[in-house]
Amino acid sequence: MKRIITALLFAIMLFPLFAQEAKKEKPQKLYAEIKFEKTNHNFGTFAADTALLDYDFKFTNVGNADLYIHQAFASCGCTVPVFPVEAIKPGESGYIKVTYDGMNKAPGNMRRSITIHSNAKNEMVKLYILGKMLPRKVKEVPVVTVDED
């Protein structure tokens, strides 16, 4: 009986140590997460003569691991995205510069998408640029009359 009581007291004394060990946090899972300030940009109405437009989409790595952007591609050859190739540390920000060249495009509404692929938890994100291009102004050419003699 004395042994049982001793073993029971010993177990009671060790219980808090085992409880503390069980409460220790498990290692945190590492992941990158990309968060854009905005995913749409509207250029508004613009003239065809000034149809070379740029916009910088700002993003932040809100995860706890390095963020790497693997690829950024546009839905049209008239739109070119440029992205950082170096690691974006947790808490740091970066930009994806998007250039739209509508110089040889028909006037009217335009909407282009840019697809971003990264190692982030949200591994694919779509960005959009919009706008309306006005028709080119037609230059009036004076009419010259030629006398036929």
DSSP file (Angstrom, degrees, kcal/mol; ACC not computed):
  #  RESIDUE AA STRUCTURE BP1 BP2  ACC     N-H-->O    O-->H-N    N-H-->O    O-->H-N    TCO  KAPPA ALPHA  PHI   PSI    X-CA   Y-CA   Z-CA
    1    1 A M     >        0   0    0      0, 0.0     4,-2.3     0, 0.0     5,-0.2   0.000 360.0 360.0 360.0 -38.5    0.0    0.0    0.0
    2    2 A K  H  >  +     0   0    0      1,-0.2     4,-2.2     2,-0.2     5,-0.1   0.877 360.0  51.7 -62.7 -37.0    2.9    2.3    0.8
    3    3 A R  H  > S+     0   0    0      2,-0.2     4,-2.6     1,-0.2    -1,-0.2   0.886 108.3  50.8 -66.8 -39.3    4.3    1.7   -2.7
    4    4 A I  H  > S+     0   0    0      2,-0.2     4,-2.5     1,-0.2    -2,-0.2   0.921 111.6  47.0 -65.1 -44.1    1.0    2.6   -4.3
    5    5 A I  H  X S+     0   0    0     -4,-2.3     4,-2.5     2,-0.2    -2,-0.2   0.908 113.2  49.3 -65.2 -41.7    0.7    5.8   -2.4
    6    6 A T  H  X S+     0   0    0     -4,-2.2     4,-2.4     2,-0.2    -2,-0.2   0.925 112.6  47.1 -63.5 -44.9    4.3    6.7   -3.2
    7    7 A A  H  X S+     0   0    0     -4,-2.6     4,-2.3     1,-0.2    -2,-0.2   0.892 112.3  50.5 -63.3 -40.5    3.9    6.0   -6.9
    8    8 A L  H  X S+     0   0    0     -4,-2.5     4,-2.1     2,-0.2    -2,-0.2   0.915 111.7  46.7 -65.2 -43.8    0.6    8.0   -6.9
    9    9 A L  H  X S+     0   0    0     -4,-2.5     4,-2.2     2,-0.2    -2,-0.2   0.901 112.0  51.6 -64.2 -41.0    2.3   11.0   -5.2
   10   10 A F  H  X S+     0   0    0     -4,-2.4     4,-1.8     1,-0.2    -2,-0.2   0.913 110.4  48.5 -61.7 -42.9    5.2   10.8   -7.6
   11   11 A A  H  X S+     0   0    0     -4,-2.3     4,-1.4     1,-0.2    -1,-0.2   0.882 110.1  51.8 -64.3 -39.2    2.8   10.7  -10.6
   12   12 A I  H  < S+     0   0    0     -4,-2.1    -1,-0.2     1,-0.2    -2,-0.2   0.881 110.0  49.4 -65.6 -37.5    1.0   13.8   -9.2
   13   13 A M  H  < S+     0   0    0     -4,-2.2     4,-0.4     1,-0.2    -1,-0.2   0.850 113.9  45.1 -70.8 -33.3    4.2   15.7   -8.8
   14   14 A L  H >X S+     0   0    0     -4,-1.8     4,-1.7     1,-0.2     3,-0.6   0.693  91.9  83.8 -82.8 -18.7    5.3   14.9  -12.4
   15   15 A F  H 3X S+     0   0    0     -4,-1.4     4,-2.4     1,-0.2     5,-0.2   0.886  86.0  54.2 -54.6 -45.9    1.9   15.6  -14.0
   16   16 A P  H 3> S+     0   0    0      0, 0.0     4,-2.2     0, 0.0    -1,-0.2   0.858 106.4  53.5 -59.7 -33.5    2.6   19.5  -14.3
   17   17 A L  H <> S+     0   0    0     -3,-0.6     4,-1.9    -4,-0.4    -2,-0.2   0.921 111.1  44.7 -66.0 -42.9    5.8   18.8  -16.2
   18   18 A F  H  X S+     0   0    0     -4,-1.7     4,-1.9     2,-0.2    -1,-0.2   0.869 111.7  53.6 -67.0 -36.6    4.0   16.6  -18.7
   19   19 A A  H  X S+     0   0    0     -4,-2.4     4,-1.4    -5,-0.2    -2,-0.2   0.900 108.6  49.2 -65.5 -40.6    1.2   19.2  -19.0
   20   20 A Q  H  X S+     0   0    0     -4,-2.2     4,-0.9     1,-0.2    -1,-0.2   0.904 109.4  52.1 -64.8 -40.7    3.7   22.0  -19.7
   21   21 A E  H >< S+     0   0    0     -4,-1.9     3,-0.6     1,-0.2    -1,-0.2   0.888 109.0  50.1 -61.8 -39.5    5.4   19.9  -22.4
   22   22 A A  H 3< S+     0   0    0     -4,-1.9    -1,-0.2     1,-0.2    -2,-0.2   0.808 106.8  55.9 -69.5 -29.3    2.0   19.2  -24.1
   23   23 A K  H 3< S+     0   0    0     -4,-1.4    -1,-0.2    -5,-0.1    -2,-0.2   0.654  79.0 115.5 -78.6 -15.5    1.2   22.9  -24.1
   24   24 A K  S << S-     0   0    0     -4,-0.9     2,-0.1    -3,-0.6    -3,-0.0  -0.273  76.7-105.3 -57.6 139.0    4.3   23.9  -26.0
   25   25 A E        -     0   0    0      1,-0.1    -1,-0.1     3,-0.0     3,-0.1  -0.368  29.1-120.1 -68.8 141.8    3.5   25.3  -29.4
   26   26 A K        -     0   0    0      1,-0.1    -1,-0.1    -3,-0.1     3,-0.1  -0.463  48.1 -79.8 -72.5 153.1    4.0   23.2  -32.4
   27   27 A P        -     0   0    0      0, 0.0     2,-0.2     0, 0.0    -1,-0.1  -0.302  52.9-111.2 -57.4 137.0    6.4   24.7  -34.9
   28   28 A Q        -     0   0    0     -3,-0.1     2,-0.3     1,-0.1    -3,-0.0  -0.493  29.5-116.6 -72.9 135.8    4.7   27.3  -37.0
   29   29 A K        -     0   0    0     -2,-0.2     2,-0.4    -3,-0.1    35,-0.1  -0.547  28.4-130.4 -73.0 133.5    4.2   26.3  -40.7
   30   30 A L        +     0   0    0     -2,-0.3     2,-0.3    33,-0.1    35,-0.1  -0.700  40.0 149.9 -89.0 134.9    6.2   28.5  -43.0
   31   31 A Y        -     0   0    0     -2,-0.4    33,-2.6     2,-0.0    34,-0.9  -0.979  37.1-132.0-158.3 151.1    4.4   30.0  -46.0
   32   32 A A  B     -a  120   0A   0     87,-0.5    89,-3.3    -2,-0.3     2,-0.4  -0.777  21.0-169.8 -99.5 151.1    4.5   33.1  -48.2
   33   33 A E        -     0   0    0     -2,-0.3    29,-2.5    87,-0.3    30,-0.7  -0.960  10.6-148.4-145.0 126.2    1.3   35.1  -49.0
   34   34 A I  E     -B   61   0B   0     -2,-0.4     2,-0.4    27,-0.2    27,-0.2  -0.807  14.7-176.2 -98.6 130.6    1.0   37.8  -51.5
   35   35 A K  E     -B   60   0B   0     25,-2.3    25,-2.2    -2,-0.5     2,-0.3  -0.981  10.6-153.5-129.6 120.7   -1.5   40.6  -50.9
   36   36 A F  E     -B   59   0B   0     -2,-0.4    23,-0.2    23,-0.2     3,-0.2  -0.684  18.5-136.8 -91.7 144.4   -2.1   43.4  -53.4
   37   37 A E  S    S-     0   0    0     21,-2.5     2,-0.3    -2,-0.3    -1,-0.1   0.899  93.8  -5.7 -62.5 -39.9   -3.3   46.9  -52.4
   38   38 A K        -     0   0    0     20,-0.5    -1,-0.3     1,-0.1    20,-0.1  -0.983  53.5-158.6-152.2 150.1   -5.6   46.6  -55.4
   39   39 A T  S    S+     0   0    0     -2,-0.3    89,-2.7    -3,-0.2     2,-0.4   0.422  78.7  57.9-109.5  -1.4   -6.1   44.1  -58.2
   40   40 A N  E     -e  128   0C   0     87,-0.2     2,-0.4     2,-0.0    89,-0.2  -0.977  56.8-175.3-127.5 142.1   -7.9   46.4  -60.7
   41   41 A H  E     -e  129   0C   0     87,-1.9    89,-2.4    -2,-0.4     2,-0.6  -0.979   9.9-157.4-137.6 128.9   -6.7   49.7  -62.2
   42   42 A N  E     -e  130   0C   0     -2,-0.4    89,-0.2    87,-0.2     3,-0.1  -0.909   6.2-168.2-105.8 116.5   -8.8   51.9  -64.5
   43   43 A F  E     -     0   0C   0     87,-3.0    88,-0.2    -2,-0.6    -1,-0.1   0.613  33.1-149.6 -74.6 -11.9   -6.9   54.2  -66.7
   44   44 A G  E     -     0   0C   0     86,-0.2    88,-2.6     2,-0.1     2,-0.5  -0.447  49.6 -18.6  75.6-152.1  -10.2   56.0  -67.5
   45   45 A T  E    S+e  132   0C   0     86,-0.2     2,-0.3    -2,-0.1    88,-0.2  -0.777  72.9 174.1 -93.2 131.1  -10.6   57.6  -70.9
   46   46 A F  E     -e  133   0C   0     86,-2.6    88,-2.8    -2,-0.5     2,-0.1  -0.965  32.1-105.0-139.3 154.6   -7.4   58.3  -72.8
   47   47 A A    >   -     0   0    0     -2,-0.3     3,-1.2    86,-0.2    89,-0.1  -0.454  24.4-127.0 -77.6 148.2   -6.4   59.5  -76.2
   48   48 A A  G >  S+     0   0    0     86,-0.4     3,-1.1    87,-0.3    -1,-0.1   0.795 109.6  61.6 -63.8 -28.4   -5.1   57.1  -78.8
   49   49 A D  G 3  S+     0   0    0      1,-0.3    -1,-0.3    86,-0.1     3,-0.1   0.690 110.4  39.4 -72.9 -17.4   -2.0   59.3  -79.3
   50   50 A T  G <  S+     0   0    0     -3,-1.2    -1,-0.3     1,-0.1    -2,-0.2  -0.209  75.9 131.8-121.0  40.5   -1.0   58.8  -75.7
   51   51 A A    <   +     0   0    0     -3,-1.1    51,-2.9    -5,-0.1     2,-0.8   0.147  38.2 100.7 -87.0  21.5   -1.9   55.1  -75.5
   52   52 A L  E     + C   0 101B   0     49,-0.2     2,-0.3    50,-0.1    49,-0.2  -0.889  56.2 171.6-104.3 101.7    1.3   54.0  -73.8
   53   53 A L  E     - C   0 100B   0     47,-2.7    47,-3.3    -2,-0.8     2,-0.3  -0.862  19.5-162.9-121.1 145.5    0.3   53.7  -70.2
   54   54 A D  E     + C   0  99B   0     -2,-0.3     2,-0.3    45,-0.2    45,-0.2  -0.926   8.0 176.5-124.1 149.3    2.0   52.4  -67.0
   55   55 A Y  E     - C   0  98B   0     43,-2.0    43,-3.1    -2,-0.3     2,-0.6  -0.966  19.9-143.7-149.5 139.7    0.7   51.3  -63.6
   56   56 A D  E     - C   0  97B   0     -2,-0.3     2,-0.7    41,-0.2    41,-0.2  -0.909  10.6-153.6-104.5 114.8    2.5   49.8  -60.6
   57   57 A F  E     - C   0  96B   0     39,-2.6    39,-2.0    -2,-0.6     2,-0.3  -0.793  17.3-146.9 -85.2 115.1    0.5   47.2  -58.7
   58   58 A K  E     + C   0  95B   0     -2,-0.7   -21,-2.5    37,-0.2   -20,-0.5  -0.673  21.8 176.6 -87.0 136.5    1.9   47.3  -55.1
   59   59 A F  E     -BC  36  94B   0     35,-2.6    35,-2.3    -2,-0.3     2,-0.4  -0.925  16.0-152.1-134.7 161.6    2.0   44.0  -53.1
   60   60 A T  E     -BC  35  93B   0    -25,-2.2   -25,-2.3    -2,-0.3     2,-1.0  -0.987  22.0-125.3-132.8 142.7    3.2   42.9  -49.7
   61   61 A N  E     +B   34   0B   0     31,-2.6    30,-3.2    28,-0.4   -27,-0.2  -0.792  31.9 173.9 -85.0 103.3    4.3   39.5  -48.5
   62   62 A V        +     0   0    0    -29,-2.5    -1,-0.1    -2,-1.0   -28,-0.1   0.294  51.1  89.1 -95.2   8.5    2.0   39.0  -45.5
   63   63 A G  S    S-     0   0    0    -30,-0.7   -31,-0.2     2,-0.2    28,-0.2  -0.087  85.4-114.1 -88.4-165.7    3.3   35.5  -44.9
   64   64 A N  S    S+     0   0    0    -33,-2.6     2,-0.3   -35,-0.1   -32,-0.2   0.133  89.4  61.8-121.2  18.4    6.2   34.3  -42.8
   65   65 A A  S    S-     0   0    0    -34,-0.9   -32,-0.3   -35,-0.1    -2,-0.2  -0.909  97.0 -75.6-135.8 164.9    8.5   32.9  -45.5
   66   66 A D        -     0   0    0     -2,-0.3     2,-0.5   -34,-0.1    23,-0.2  -0.334  44.6-138.2 -62.5 140.8   10.2   34.4  -48.5
   67   67 A L  B     -H   88   0D   0     21,-2.6    21,-2.6   -36,-0.1     2,-0.4  -0.880  18.1-172.3-104.0 131.0    8.0   35.1  -51.5
   68   68 A Y        -     0   0    0     -2,-0.5    51,-1.8    19,-0.2     2,-0.6  -0.990  15.1-147.5-123.5 126.1    9.2   34.3  -55.0
   69   69 A I  E     -F  118   0C   0     -2,-0.4    49,-0.3    15,-0.4     3,-0.1  -0.836  16.1-178.1 -91.0 121.1    7.2   35.4  -58.1
   70   70 A H  E     -     0   0C   0     47,-2.0     2,-0.3    -2,-0.6    48,-0.2   0.827  60.5  -1.0 -87.5 -35.4    7.8   32.7  -60.7
   71   71 A Q  E     -F  117   0C   0     46,-1.9    46,-2.9     2,-0.0     2,-0.3  -0.997  46.1-172.8-159.0 146.5    5.8   34.2  -63.6
   72   72 A A  E     +F  116   0C   0     -2,-0.3     2,-0.3    44,-0.2    44,-0.2  -0.934  20.6 170.0-142.9 120.8    3.7   37.1  -64.7
   73   73 A F  E     -F  115   0C   0     42,-2.0    42,-3.1    -2,-0.3     2,-0.2  -0.976  21.8-135.6-137.1 151.7    1.9   37.0  -68.1
   74   74 A A  E     -F  114   0C   0     -2,-0.3    40,-0.2     5,-0.3    -2,-0.0  -0.602  20.8-123.2-103.8 161.1   -0.7   39.1  -69.8
   75   75 A S  S    S+     0   0    0     38,-2.2     2,-0.3    -2,-0.2    39,-0.1   0.550  97.1  35.0 -77.4  -8.1   -3.7   38.2  -71.8
   76   76 A C  S >  S-     0   0    0     37,-0.3     3,-1.6     3,-0.2    -2,-0.1  -0.993  77.6-124.1-147.2 148.2   -2.5   40.2  -74.8
   77   77 A G  T 3  S+     0   0    0     -2,-0.3    -1,-0.0     1,-0.3    -2,-0.0   0.638 107.2  70.2 -67.5 -13.1    0.9   41.1  -76.3
   78   78 A C  T 3  S+     0   0    0     22,-0.1    23,-2.9     1,-0.0     2,-0.5   0.535  92.3  68.1 -80.2  -5.9    0.0   44.8  -75.9
   79   79 A T  E <   -D  100   0B   0     -3,-1.6    -5,-0.3    21,-0.2    21,-0.2  -0.965  64.3-172.6-120.0 127.1    0.4   44.4  -72.1
   80   80 A V  E     -D   99   0B   0     19,-2.7    19,-2.3    -2,-0.5     2,-0.4  -0.965   5.6-160.7-124.9 118.0    3.8   43.7  -70.5
   81   81 A P  E     -D   98   0B   0      0, 0.0     2,-0.4     0, 0.0    17,-0.2  -0.768   1.6-163.9 -94.4 142.9    4.3   43.0  -66.8
   82   82 A V  E     -D   97   0B   0     15,-2.6    15,-2.1    -2,-0.4    -2,-0.0  -0.997  14.5-179.7-124.2 128.2    7.6   43.4  -65.1
   83   83 A F        -     0   0    0     -2,-0.4     2,-0.2    13,-0.2    13,-0.1  -0.878  33.2 -94.9-129.7 157.2    8.1   41.7  -61.7
   84   84 A P        -     0   0    0      0, 0.0   -15,-0.4     0, 0.0     4,-0.1  -0.477  24.3-164.9 -71.6 140.2   10.9   41.4  -59.1
   85   85 A V        +     0   0    0     -2,-0.2     2,-0.1   -17,-0.1     3,-0.1   0.606  64.1  84.7 -98.8 -15.5   13.0   38.2  -59.4
   86   86 A E  S    S-     0   0    0      1,-0.1   -17,-0.3   -18,-0.1     2,-0.1  -0.445  94.0 -84.3 -84.2 162.5   14.6   38.5  -56.0
   87   87 A A        -     0   0    0     -2,-0.1     2,-0.7   -19,-0.1   -19,-0.2  -0.365  32.5-142.1 -66.0 140.6   13.0   37.1  -52.8
   88   88 A I  B     -H   67   0D   0    -21,-2.6   -21,-2.6    -4,-0.1     3,-0.1  -0.937  23.3-138.5-103.5 114.0   10.5   39.4  -51.1
   89   89 A K    >   -     0   0    0     -2,-0.7     3,-2.2   -23,-0.2   -28,-0.4  -0.243  35.8 -76.2 -69.6 158.0   11.0   38.9  -47.3
   90   90 A P  T 3  S+     0   0    0      0, 0.0   -28,-0.2     0, 0.0    -1,-0.2  -0.323 121.7  16.0 -55.2 132.2    8.0   38.6  -44.9
   91   91 A G  T 3  S+     0   0    0    -30,-3.2     2,-0.1     1,-0.3   -29,-0.1   0.222 101.6 117.8  87.5 -14.3    6.6   42.1  -44.3
   92   92 A E    <   -     0   0    0     -3,-2.2   -31,-2.6   -31,-0.1    -1,-0.3  -0.444  52.1-142.4 -85.3 160.9    8.3   43.6  -47.3
   93   93 A S  E     +C   60   0B   0    -33,-0.2     2,-0.3    -2,-0.1   -33,-0.2  -0.776  19.0 172.7-118.9 163.7    6.6   45.1  -50.4
   94   94 A G  E     -C   59   0B   0    -35,-2.3   -35,-2.6    -2,-0.3     2,-0.4  -0.904  21.9-118.5-154.6-178.6    7.3   45.2  -54.1
   95   95 A Y  E     -C   58   0B   0     -2,-0.3     2,-0.6   -37,-0.2   -37,-0.2  -0.968   1.1-152.9-133.3 146.6    5.7   46.2  -57.4
   96   96 A I  E     -C   57   0B   0    -39,-2.0   -39,-2.6    -2,-0.4     2,-0.5  -0.973  24.7-150.1-113.6 112.7    4.6   44.6  -60.6
   97   97 A K  E     -CD  56  82B   0    -15,-2.1   -15,-2.6    -2,-0.6     2,-0.5  -0.714  11.0-165.6 -87.5 127.9    4.8   47.2  -63.3
   98   98 A V  E     -CD  55  81B   0    -43,-3.1   -43,-2.0    -2,-0.5     2,-0.5  -0.963   2.2-166.8-117.3 126.2    2.3   46.8  -66.1
   99   99 A T  E     -CD  54  80B   0    -19,-2.3   -19,-2.7    -2,-0.5     2,-0.5  -0.956   2.6-162.4-114.8 127.8    2.7   48.7  -69.4
  100  100 A Y  E     -CD  53  79B   0    -47,-3.3   -47,-2.7    -2,-0.5     2,-0.6  -0.939   2.0-167.8-109.7 127.1   -0.1   48.9  -71.9
  101  101 A D  E     +C   52   0B   0    -23,-2.9     3,-0.3    -2,-0.5   -49,-0.2  -0.888  19.1 160.6-116.9  98.5    0.7   49.8  -75.5
  102  102 A G    >   +     0   0    0    -51,-2.9     3,-1.7    -2,-0.6   -50,-0.1   0.173  37.4 115.2-101.1  16.7   -2.5   50.6  -77.3
  103  103 A M  T 3  S+     0   0    0      1,-0.3    -1,-0.2   -52,-0.2   -51,-0.1   0.836  86.8  32.4 -58.6 -35.1   -0.9   52.6  -80.1
  104  104 A N  T 3  S+     0   0    0     -3,-0.3    -1,-0.3   -53,-0.1     2,-0.3   0.096 101.6 104.3-109.0  22.4   -1.9   50.1  -82.8
  105  105 A K  S <  S-     0   0    0     -3,-1.7    -3,-0.1   -57,-0.1     0, 0.0  -0.676  77.5-101.1-102.9 157.2   -5.2   49.0  -81.2
  106  106 A A        -     0   0    0     -2,-0.3    27,-0.2     1,-0.1    -1,-0.1  -0.449  45.5-103.3 -71.4 147.8   -8.7   49.9  -82.2
  107  107 A P  S    S+     0   0    0      0, 0.0     2,-0.3     0, 0.0    27,-0.2  -0.239  75.8  68.0 -67.7 162.3  -10.4   52.5  -80.1
  108  108 A G  E    S- G   0 133C   0     25,-2.4    25,-2.7     2,-0.0     2,-0.1  -0.787  88.0 -16.1 125.8-167.9  -13.0   51.6  -77.5
  109  109 A N  E     - G   0 132C   0     -2,-0.3     2,-0.4    23,-0.2    23,-0.2  -0.439  57.5-169.4 -72.7 142.3  -13.1   49.8  -74.2
  110  110 A M  E     + G   0 131C   0     21,-3.0    21,-1.6    -2,-0.1     2,-0.3  -0.986  12.9 177.7-133.0 147.3  -10.2   47.6  -73.2
  111  111 A R  E     + G   0 130C   0     -2,-0.4     2,-0.4    19,-0.2    19,-0.2  -0.930   9.0 179.3-147.0 119.8   -9.8   45.1  -70.4
  112  112 A R  E     - G   0 129C   0     17,-2.5    17,-2.4    -2,-0.3     2,-0.3  -0.939  13.9-147.4-124.1 145.6   -6.6   43.1  -70.0
  113  113 A S  E     - G   0 128C   0     -2,-0.4   -38,-2.2    15,-0.2     2,-0.4  -0.857   2.7-159.6-111.9 149.7   -5.7   40.5  -67.3
  114  114 A I  E     -FG  74 127C   0     13,-2.8    13,-2.9    -2,-0.3     2,-0.5  -0.997  11.5-151.9-125.8 123.4   -2.3   39.8  -65.9
  115  115 A T  E     -FG  73 126C   0    -42,-3.1   -42,-2.0    -2,-0.4     2,-0.5  -0.856   7.8-160.3-102.6 126.9   -1.8   36.4  -64.2
  116  116 A I  E     -FG  72 125C   0      9,-3.2     9,-2.0    -2,-0.5     2,-0.4  -0.909   4.5-168.8-108.7 128.4    0.8   36.1  -61.4
  117  117 A H  E     +FG  71 124C   0    -46,-2.9   -47,-2.0    -2,-0.5   -46,-1.9  -0.968  21.6 148.8-115.9 132.7    2.2   32.8  -60.3
  118  118 A S  E     -F   69   0C   0      5,-2.1   -49,-0.2    -2,-0.4   -51,-0.0  -0.844  60.1 -98.0-147.3-178.8    4.3   32.5  -57.1
  119  119 A N  S    S+     0   0    0    -51,-1.8   -87,-0.5    -2,-0.2     4,-0.1   0.273  81.4 123.6 -88.2  11.0    5.2   30.2  -54.3
  120  120 A A  B    S-a   32   0A   0    -52,-0.2     3,-0.4     2,-0.2   -87,-0.3  -0.191  80.2-110.4 -71.2 162.0    2.6   32.0  -52.1
  121  121 A K  S    S+     0   0    0    -89,-3.3     2,-1.2     1,-0.3   -88,-0.2   0.902 125.7  49.1 -56.5 -42.1   -0.3   30.2  -50.3
  122  122 A N  S    S+     0   0    0    -90,-0.2    -1,-0.3     1,-0.2    -2,-0.2  -0.692  84.1 179.5 -94.1  77.7   -2.5   32.0  -52.9
  123  123 A E        +     0   0    0     -2,-1.2    -5,-2.1    -3,-0.4     2,-0.4   0.631  59.8  45.6 -66.5 -17.9   -0.2   30.8  -55.7
  124  124 A M  E     + G   0 117C   0     -7,-0.2     2,-0.4    -3,-0.1    -7,-0.2  -0.989  62.9 172.4-129.3 128.0   -2.2   32.4  -58.6
  125  125 A V  E     - G   0 116C   0     -9,-2.0    -9,-3.2    -2,-0.4     2,-0.4  -0.987  19.4-144.8-131.1 140.9   -3.5   36.0  -58.6
  126  126 A K  E     - G   0 115C   0     -2,-0.4     2,-0.3   -11,-0.2   -11,-0.2  -0.904  12.0-168.4-108.2 134.8   -5.2   37.9  -61.4
  127  127 A L  E     - G   0 114C   0    -13,-2.9   -13,-2.8    -2,-0.4     2,-0.4  -0.864   8.3-155.6-114.3 153.0   -4.7   41.6  -61.9
  128  128 A Y  E     -eG  40 113C   0    -89,-2.7   -87,-1.9    -2,-0.3     2,-0.4  -0.987  11.2-165.9-134.7 140.7   -6.8   43.7  -64.4
  129  129 A I  E     +eG  41 112C   0    -17,-2.4   -17,-2.5    -2,-0.4     2,-0.3  -0.967  17.7 179.5-119.0 143.7   -6.3   47.0  -66.2
  130  130 A L  E     +eG  42 111C   0    -89,-2.4   -87,-3.0    -2,-0.4     2,-0.3  -0.879  11.9 130.8-136.2 164.7   -9.2   48.7  -67.9
  131  131 A G  E     - G   0 110C   0    -21,-1.6   -21,-3.0    -2,-0.3     2,-0.4  -0.940  44.5-106.9 167.9 177.0   -9.9   51.9  -69.8
  132  132 A K  E     -eG  45 109C   0    -88,-2.6   -86,-2.6    -2,-0.3     2,-0.5  -0.978  24.5-153.1-133.3 119.9  -11.4   53.5  -72.9
  133  133 A M  E     -eG  46 108C   0    -25,-2.7   -25,-2.4    -2,-0.4   -86,-0.2  -0.799  14.6-136.9 -95.3 129.0   -9.3   54.6  -75.8
  134  134 A L        -     0   0    0    -88,-2.8   -86,-0.4    -2,-0.5     3,-0.1  -0.448  31.1 -95.3 -77.3 154.5  -10.7   57.5  -77.9
  135  135 A P        -     0   0    0      0, 0.0   -87,-0.3     0, 0.0   -86,-0.1  -0.319  47.5 -94.9 -66.6 154.5  -10.4   57.3  -81.7
  136  136 A R        -     0   0    0    -88,-0.1     2,-0.3   -89,-0.1   -89,-0.0  -0.390  42.2-107.4 -67.1 145.7   -7.5   59.1  -83.3
  137  137 A K        -     0   0    0     -3,-0.1     2,-0.5    -2,-0.1    -1,-0.1  -0.593  30.5-129.2 -75.8 134.5   -8.2   62.6  -84.5
  138  138 A V        -     0   0    0     -2,-0.3     2,-0.4    -3,-0.0    -1,-0.1  -0.736  18.3-135.4 -87.0 126.5   -8.4   62.8  -88.3
  139  139 A K        -     0   0    0     -2,-0.5     2,-0.4     1,-0.0    -1,-0.0  -0.657  17.9-126.0 -82.3 132.7   -6.2   65.5  -89.7
  140  140 A E        -     0   0    0     -2,-0.4    -1,-0.0     1,-0.0     0, 0.0  -0.641  20.8-155.4 -80.1 131.7   -7.9   67.5  -92.4
  141  141 A V        -     0   0    0     -2,-0.4     2,-0.0     1,-0.0    -1,-0.0  -0.916  21.5-116.9-107.6 127.9   -6.0   67.7  -95.6
  142  142 A P        -     0   0    0      0, 0.0     2,-0.5     0, 0.0    -1,-0.0  -0.348  27.2-122.2 -63.9 142.9   -6.5   70.6  -97.8
  143  143 A V        -     0   0    0     -2,-0.0     2,-0.5     2,-0.0     0, 0.0  -0.734  23.5-156.9 -88.1 129.1   -8.0   69.8 -101.2
  144  144 A V        -     0   0    0     -2,-0.5     2,-0.4     2,-0.0     0, 0.0  -0.915   3.3-151.1-108.9 128.6   -5.9   71.0 -104.0
  145  145 A T        -     0   0    0     -2,-0.5     2,-0.5     2,-0.0    -2,-0.0  -0.813   6.8-152.9 -99.4 139.3   -7.6   71.5 -107.4
  146  146 A V        -     0   0    0     -2,-0.4     2,-0.4     2,-0.0    -2,-0.0  -0.940  10.2-136.6-113.7 126.8   -5.6   71.1 -110.5
  147  147 A D        -     0   0    0     -2,-0.5     2,-0.7     2,-0.0    -2,-0.0  -0.664  14.3-147.6 -80.7 131.2   -6.5   72.9 -113.7
  148  148 A E              0   0    0     -2,-0.4    -1,-0.0     1,-0.1    -2,-0.0  -0.891 360.0 360.0-100.6 117.8   -6.3   70.8 -116.7
  149  149 A D              0   0    0     -2,-0.7    -1,-0.1     0, 0.0    -2,-0.0   0.386 360.0 360.0-109.7 360.0   -5.3   72.7 -119.8
